[in-house]
Amino acid sequence: MKSIIIAIFILFINTAFAQVGINTTDPKSTLDINGNLSVKVVEYNGGPGGAATPIDDGVYISLVPTASNVEFILPDASLVPGRIYILRNISDAENAVIYTFGADATSGAGVEFYRGDGRNSQGPLGSVIMTADIDNNGGDITKTLIFISDGANWTYGHIGL
């Protein structure tokens, strides 16, 4: 009887101090990083019209649009809630065009892009243009953008001034 009570006590202690996190079905913990954070950096080449290059890996992503390959597409925001991408157009000659999976021609029926400083979307089949620094003066605020999924749509904004 004594060993049963000890076993139950040990199980209770383990459960009382358990933390939700990796390999759980319902994580609700906070990650506190005291130091530097290293995120995965990847580079994608653009796709041609109608065959945009899927963005599906990495956090800090360098986009390489070329003359006839300027299109990139984010995942359906409803399938990746909380996902964050930092996209940078590293071309000095071509704009990058960002689309999303899950878009629908009917306004409000599919995934849309919303600017972080506004309440209106880019439209039901809208896109976001990331400009190239053609003048090489650093004055293009859409050269680097952050995209955040709220579980239904993508909110985006520029980084820096």
Protein Blocks (a to p, Z undefined) as FASTA:
>chain_A
ZZmmmmmmmmmmmmmmpccdehiabdcbdcddeddddddddddddddehiaccdfedjbd
cddddfklmbccdddfklmghiacddddfbfkbccddddehiafbghkaccdddfkbcbd
ebjkbccdddddfkonopafklpccdddehlaccdddedZZ
